[in-house]
């Protein structure tokens, strides 16, 4: 799907934000799942959109269904995020009375960046440094395991930025704001958020025993 084009997608309304270059596992059942599974594998596209998102043109991610995993009475699907998009029109119910909305979306461009440009290399180094600090300092609040982090350091810049953004412990609406930004600006914002979170934890560390004592009383 070339960027800048308009396509109609079924929408999956979720409680969190998916970024391009990331995989998520989500429950999916009913008409939407059935309609996706009857399509050829390379045509199983849907739009992942935060359910409670203000604004006339919400931003989401066009994702492809990769796998289906049985999950009790229902199923979970593995979705691979591919393209950011903005809604080009208000969502509407499907004509066949299916229980999911559809919408015309405009795929947002993600211009190619020169990985060897000095400014980009400096930003990449800043982001990886902040990620290392965050994983060490924030622990479970940072949803990236150390071994995953090491693999990310060799990943393309877009994957590094988007997986770092997805791992942030911030409200979903903040993640939507990040999703709307061009890649370079998104990387700078993610690095800034990581720096702030790490610094806050370090500032509060001397008072951690007081917090524990208050919780025990």
Secondary structure, DSSP 8 states (H G I E B T S, - for coil): --TT-EEEEEEEEESS---TT-EEEEE--HHHHHHHHTS-GGG-EEEEEESS--SSS-EEEEEEEEEEEEETTEEEEEEEEEEEEEESS--EE-TT--SSEEEEEEE-------TTSHHHHHHHHHHHHHHHHHHHHHGGGS---HHHHHHHTTS-HHHHHHHHHHH--S-HHHHHHHHHS-HHHHHHHHHHHHHHHHHHHHHHGGGHHHHHHHHH-
